[in-house]
């Protein structure tokens, strides 16, 4: 009997084999209204607020 019929055993390592999805990284889109369009700083509170770095009014 030859090795032509031999198959590799299926691996069970990692999320693909178990069907579990890996969590995606990054911040939520809801933070976008807090990003200053002038300098890119993230505001500590929701708009309307002035950017603490450059003074631009964030209106949301």
Beta strands, then each sheet from edge to edge (+ up, - down):
strand 1: 49-50
strand 2: 57-58
sheet 1: 1+ 2-
end
